[in-house]
Amino acid sequence: MIPEPGVVPSALAEPTVRVRGGWTAAVVLANVGVFAAWLGPIQVLLAKQSEAVAPGNKEFVFGLVTGVGAAVSVVANPAFGAISDRTTSRYGRRVPWVVAGAVGGAIGLGILSGAHVIALMLIGWCLMQLFGNALLAAATAVVPDRVPVAQRGTVGGWVAISQVLGALVGTALAAAFNSLTLGYVACAVFLLLSVVPYLLRSGDATLTERPAFVFGEFVKSFWISPRRYPDFGWAWLTRFLFNVGNALGTLYLFYYLQDEVGVADPDTGVLVLTAIYSVCVLVTAISFGRWSDRSARRKVFVTASGWVMAAAGVVLALWPTWPGAILGAIILGAGFGIYLSVDFALLTQVLPSARSRGKDLGVINIANSLPQVLAPAIAAPIVKHLGGYPVLYLLASAVTLLAGVLVTRIRSVS
């Protein structure tokens, strides 16, 4: 990619200097913070809060709150990515939005901590999604900003596990307190603390001149033509399908353990499964990310991950017991770890332009958030009326298999 006029070369040129472990750790921790602030509530707190607010209609309330929040994130992530691409702060393009995201997200969690009606739950969760996506858009864009292609599988592996570590930390914080209020406050405090190391050592390059702003051109820039950038289009579609499958499989885990498996303490059950899942993701994300860098191949690993994740869905569908749930967590964690690390490296290699990395990764992140809008609409009627959890998990398996097949359509990456 060639640097555009009016911008310091280091801001847009392909990076060539390998990043250090401390920088990677700081980026990972910031990502862990935002995912903990999302997944602690989704896995435990929002589910329990929905049950308290509407005991007879908990699935609908939970799906409504998470679905509306995900709709906010569909718009917020690419919008804040595009804004960060144009930010001329002396601290860099990404740092101001990491700060704003952490503070705004903490405020949203604070509102949730005192919410006893659906309206306040919606306001708090939408704020968390809005500002959390500002943080995530900036923290994602720094990887292609700073990391050379030959190192992205390894760094991508570490960044990828932040989602899983965030789920583990967030679930642990949520389950550590009997009080919903304290659970939300703990997630908010961790979010604020998690960004501090990155703020101290970001190394963000700065824009010397902000590009001219034309509203119509800005809006049109969010549409990236699949004909002009077919590999970007296929990468978006496969990530979307992987996340649909994952969302269908994990969204109702708390209720699956409580109502289908019959676990007496679903809070602890979710925590145990998340810990097992996290260890498996950690092992495969790091090892396969490095293997992908050494072999300079991406697609074969992503395809294999689809098959592994599909097998986990079959186990959960056909063996709804505590041992079956543990085995499903092991298999799903192994497959998702491979997928997260290698697919992220693949995505950074098909971005259309260095000038718009934040916005383009934001468009990619719609493929992460849009499934959270669709999954409740799909999952709730299946669980209630169309076959229950076995059908839900078999559908999740079918979707991930399809995603693994379609990734082979990407031509510019091996």
C-alpha positions in Angstrom: 0.0 0.0 0.0 1.3 3.5 -0.9 1.1 6.3 1.5 -1.4 9.0 0.4 -0.4 12.7 0.2 -0.6 14.8 3.4 0.0 11.9 5.8 3.2 10.9 7.4 4.5 7.7 5.7 4.5 5.8 9.0 0.8 6.2 9.4 -0.1 4.5 6.1 2.9 2.5 4.9 3.0 -1.2 5.3 4.9 -1.8 8.6 8.3 -3.5 8.4 9.6 -3.4 12.0 8.6 -6.3 14.2 6.7 -5.3 17.3 7.9 -6.2 20.8 6.2 -8.5 23.3 5.3 -5.6 25.7 3.4 -3.7 23.0 1.5 -6.9 22.0 0.6 -7.5 25.6 -0.7 -4.0 26.0 -2.9 -4.3 23.0 -4.2 -7.7 24.1 -5.0 -6.4 27.6 -7.1 -3.5 26.1 -9.0 -6.0 24.0 -9.5 -8.3 27.0 -11.0 -5.4 28.9 -13.6 -4.6 26.3 -14.5 -8.2 25.8 -14.8 -8.8 29.5 -17.2 -5.8 29.7 -19.3 -7.4 26.9 -19.1 -11.1 27.7 -19.4 -11.0 31.5 -22.9 -9.4 31.1 -23.9 -11.5 28.1 -22.8 -14.8 29.7 -24.2 -14.2 33.2 -25.4 -10.7 34.2 -27.8 -9.8 31.5 -29.3 -13.3 31.6 -29.9 -13.1 35.3 -31.2 -9.5 35.1 -33.6 -10.5 32.3 -34.9 -13.3 34.5 -35.4 -10.9 37.4 -37.1 -8.3 35.3 -39.4 -10.7 33.3 -39.4 -14.2 34.9 -41.9 -15.6 32.5 -40.4 -14.1 29.4 -36.7 -14.1 30.1 -35.6 -15.3 26.6 -37.5 -12.5 24.9 -36.1 -9.7 27.2 -32.5 -11.1 26.9 -32.8 -11.4 23.1 -34.3 -7.9 22.9 -31.5 -6.2 24.9 -28.7 -8.1 23.3 -30.2 -7.7 19.8 -30.8 -3.9 20.0 -27.3 -3.5 21.5 -25.8 -5.5 18.7 -27.7 -3.3 16.2 -25.9 -0.3 17.7 -22.5 -2.0 17.3 -23.2 -2.7 13.6 -23.2 1.1 13.0 -20.7 2.1 15.7 -17.7 -0.1 14.8 -17.2 1.1 11.2 -18.2 4.6 12.1 -15.6 5.0 14.9 -13.1 3.1 12.7 -13.6 5.7 10.0 -13.4 8.6 12.5 -10.2 7.2 14.0 -8.7 7.0 10.5 -9.2 10.8 10.2 -8.2 11.8 13.8 -5.2 14.2 13.9 -4.6 14.1 17.7 -1.0 14.6 18.7 -1.4 11.3 20.6 -2.1 9.4 17.4 -5.2 8.3 15.5 -6.3 5.5 17.8 -5.5 6.6 21.4 -8.3 9.1 21.8 -10.9 6.5 20.9 -9.4 3.9 23.2 -9.9 6.5 26.1 -13.4 7.5 25.1 -14.4 3.9 24.6 -13.3 2.8 28.0 -14.9 5.8 29.8 -18.2 5.6 27.9 -18.4 1.9 28.3 -17.9 2.1 32.0 -20.8 4.6 32.2 -23.0 2.2 30.3 -22.2 -0.6 32.8 -22.9 1.8 35.7 -26.4 2.4 34.3 -26.9 -1.4 34.0 -25.8 -1.9 37.6 -28.9 0.0 38.8 -31.4 -1.0 36.0 -34.6 -2.6 37.2 -36.7 -2.0 34.1 -36.2 -3.0 30.5 -35.8 0.6 29.3 -32.8 1.2 31.5 -31.3 -2.1 30.5 -31.5 -1.0 26.9 -30.0 2.4 27.5 -27.1 1.0 29.5 -26.3 -1.9 27.1 -26.6 0.4 24.0 -24.0 2.8 25.6 -21.7 -0.1 26.4 -22.0 -1.3 22.8 -21.5 2.2 21.4 -18.4 3.1 23.3 -17.0 -0.5 23.5 -17.0 -0.5 19.7 -15.2 2.8 19.6 -12.5 1.2 21.7 -12.5 -2.1 19.7 -12.3 -0.4 16.3 -9.2 1.6 17.4 -7.6 -1.4 19.1 -8.1 -3.6 16.1 -6.8 -1.1 13.6 -3.5 -0.8 15.4 -2.5 -4.3 14.3 -2.2 -3.6 10.5 -0.9 -0.1 11.5 2.0 -1.5 13.4 2.6 -5.3 12.7 4.4 -6.6 9.6 2.5 -9.3 7.6 5.0 -12.0 8.5 4.3 -11.4 12.2 0.5 -11.1 12.0 -0.3 -14.8 12.5 1.5 -14.8 15.9 0.3 -11.4 17.0 -3.2 -12.2 15.6 -3.1 -15.3 17.8 -2.5 -13.3 20.9 -5.1 -10.7 19.9 -7.5 -13.4 19.1 -7.3 -15.0 22.5 -8.3 -11.7 24.0 -11.9 -12.4 23.2 -11.7 -15.7 25.1 -9.7 -14.3 28.0 -12.2 -11.5 28.1 -15.0 -14.1 28.3 -13.2 -15.9 31.1 -12.4 -12.7 33.1 -15.8 -11.2 32.5 -17.6 -14.4 33.5 -15.4 -14.7 36.6 -16.1 -11.1 37.7 -19.9 -11.6 37.1 -20.0 -14.9 39.0 -17.8 -13.7 41.8 -20.6 -11.6 43.4 -24.1 -12.5 44.4 -25.1 -8.9 43.5 -25.7 -7.9 39.9 -24.6 -4.3 40.9 -21.2 -5.4 42.1 -20.8 -7.6 39.0 -21.3 -4.7 36.7 -19.1 -2.4 38.7 -16.3 -5.0 38.7 -16.5 -5.3 34.9 -16.4 -1.4 34.6 -13.4 -1.0 36.8 -11.5 -3.8 34.9 -12.4 -2.1 31.6 -10.9 1.2 32.7 -7.7 -0.4 34.1 -7.2 -2.6 31.1 -6.4 0.3 28.7 -3.8 2.0 30.8 -0.7 0.0 29.5 -1.7 0.6 25.9 -2.1 4.3 26.5 1.4 4.4 28.0 3.2 2.6 25.1 0.9 2.9 22.0 3.4 4.3 19.6 0.6 5.5 17.3 1.6 7.4 14.2 -0.1 10.7 13.7 -1.7 12.4 10.7 -0.1 15.7 9.7 -3.2 16.8 7.8 -6.8 15.6 7.9 -8.2 14.6 4.5 -11.0 16.9 3.2 -14.4 15.8 4.4 -17.2 15.3 1.8 -20.3 13.8 3.5 -21.5 11.9 0.4 -18.1 10.4 -0.3 -17.7 9.5 3.4 -21.1 7.6 3.4 -20.3 5.9 0.1 -16.9 4.8 1.4 -18.7 2.3 3.7 -19.8 0.3 0.7 -16.9 -1.8 -0.5 -17.7 -3.3 -3.9 -17.5 -7.1 -3.9 -16.7 -6.9 -7.6 -13.7 -4.5 -7.1 -12.5 -6.3 -3.9 -13.8 -9.9 -4.2 -11.5 -11.3 -1.7 -12.5 -8.7 0.9 -16.2 -9.7 0.2 -15.5 -13.4 0.6 -13.5 -12.7 3.8 -16.5 -10.7 5.2 -19.0 -13.4 4.3 -17.0 -16.2 5.9 -16.4 -14.2 9.1 -20.1 -13.4 9.2 -21.1 -17.1 8.9 -18.5 -18.2 11.5 -19.9 -15.7 13.9 -23.5 -16.6 13.2 -22.6 -20.2 14.1 -20.8 -19.2 17.2 -23.5 -16.8 18.3 -26.2 -19.5 17.9 -24.1 -21.9 19.9 -23.1 -19.6 22.8 -25.9 -17.0 23.2 -28.1 -19.2 25.4 -25.4 -21.2 27.2 -26.7 -20.1 30.6 -30.2 -21.3 29.8 -28.9 -24.4 28.1 -27.2 -25.5 31.3 -30.1 -24.5 33.4 -33.0 -25.8 31.4 -31.6 -28.6 29.1 -28.7 -30.0 31.0 -30.2 -29.4 34.4 -27.2 -27.9 36.1 -28.1 -26.8 39.7 -25.7 -23.8 39.6 -25.6 -22.5 36.0 -23.4 -19.5 37.0 -20.6 -21.8 38.1 -21.3 -24.1 35.2 -20.8 -21.2 32.7 -17.6 -20.2 34.4 -16.2 -23.8 34.3 -17.0 -24.3 30.7 -15.6 -20.8 29.8 -12.4 -21.7 31.6 -12.0 -25.0 29.7 -12.9 -23.3 26.4 -10.4 -20.5 27.1 -7.5 -22.9 27.7 -8.2 -24.7 24.5 -8.4 -21.5 22.5 -5.2 -20.3 24.1 -3.3 -23.4 23.1 -4.5 -23.6 19.5 -4.6 -19.8 18.8 -0.9 -19.3 19.6 0.4 -22.6 18.2 -1.5 -22.4 14.9 -1.0 -18.7 14.5 2.8 -19.4 14.5 2.4 -22.4 12.2 0.4 -20.2 9.8 3.2 -17.6 9.8 5.9 -20.2 9.1 4.0 -21.9 6.3 2.6 -18.6 4.9 -0.8 -20.3 4.5 -4.1 -19.2 6.0 -7.1 -20.7 4.2 -6.4 -24.4 5.1 -6.4 -23.6 8.8 -9.7 -21.6 8.6 -11.4 -24.4 6.7 -10.2 -27.0 9.3 -11.5 -24.8 12.1 -15.0 -24.9 10.6 -15.0 -28.7 10.7 -13.8 -28.8 14.3 -16.4 -26.2 15.5 -19.1 -28.1 13.7 -18.2 -31.3 15.6 -18.7 -29.4 18.9 -22.2 -28.4 17.9 -23.1 -32.0 17.2 -21.8 -33.1 20.6 -23.9 -30.4 22.4 -27.0 -31.3 20.3 -26.9 -35.0 20.8 -25.4 -35.3 24.3 -27.0 -32.7 26.6 -25.3 -33.7 29.8 -22.6 -32.1 31.9 -19.8 -34.4 30.5 -21.2 -33.7 27.0 -21.0 -29.9 27.7 -17.4 -30.3 28.8 -16.4 -32.2 25.7 -18.2 -29.7 23.5 -16.3 -26.8 25.2 -13.0 -28.6 24.5 -13.7 -29.1 20.9 -15.3 -25.7 20.3 -12.4 -24.0 22.0 -9.8 -25.9 19.9 -11.6 -25.0 16.7 -12.4 -21.4 17.5 -8.7 -20.7 18.6 -7.5 -21.9 15.2 -10.1 -19.7 13.5 -9.6 -16.5 15.4 -5.8 -16.3 15.1 -5.4 -17.3 11.4 -8.6 -15.6 10.1 -7.5 -12.3 11.6 -4.2 -12.5 9.8 -6.0 -13.3 6.6 -8.3 -10.4 6.9 -5.5 -7.8 7.4 -4.0 -9.1 4.0 -7.2 -8.3 2.0 -7.9 -4.8 3.2 -8.6 -2.4 0.3 -6.6 0.6 1.4 -4.0 1.7 4.0 -5.8 5.1 4.2 -8.9 3.4 5.7 -7.7 0.5 7.8 -9.9 1.5 10.8 -13.0 1.9 8.7 -12.4 -1.3 6.6 -11.8 -3.4 9.7 -14.9 -1.7 11.1 -16.8 -3.0 8.1 -15.3 -6.5 8.8 -16.4 -6.1 12.4 -20.0 -5.8 11.3 -19.6 -9.5 10.5 -18.9 -9.9 14.2 -21.8 -7.8 15.5 -24.6 -8.4 13.0 -24.9 -12.1 14.0 -25.6 -10.9 17.5 -28.7 -9.1 16.1 -29.8 -12.1 14.0 -29.0 -14.8 16.5 -31.7 -14.0 19.1 -34.3 -13.7 16.3 -33.3 -17.2 15.0 -32.5 -18.9 18.3 -35.5 -17.8 20.5 -38.2 -19.4 18.3 -36.1 -22.6 17.8 -35.6 -23.0 21.5 -39.2 -22.3 22.3 -41.1 -23.9 19.5 -39.0 -25.6 16.7 -37.1 -28.4 18.3 -35.2 -26.8 21.2 -31.5 -26.9 21.8 -30.6 -30.0 19.6 -31.9 -28.2 16.5 -30.2 -25.0 17.6 -26.8 -26.6 17.9 -27.1 -28.6 14.7 -27.9 -25.4 12.8 -24.9 -23.8 14.3 -22.8 -26.7 13.0 -24.2 -26.5 9.5 -23.4 -22.7 9.3 -19.8 -23.1 10.5 -19.3 -25.9 7.9 -20.5 -23.6 5.2 -18.2 -20.9 6.3 -15.2 -23.2 6.2 -16.0 -24.2 2.6 -16.5 -20.6 1.3 -13.2 -19.4 2.6 -11.5 -21.3 -0.2 -13.0 -18.7 -2.6 -10.4 -16.1 -1.5 -7.7 -16.0 -4.2 -5.1 -13.5 -3.1 -4.1 -15.3 0.1 -2.8 -18.9 0.1 
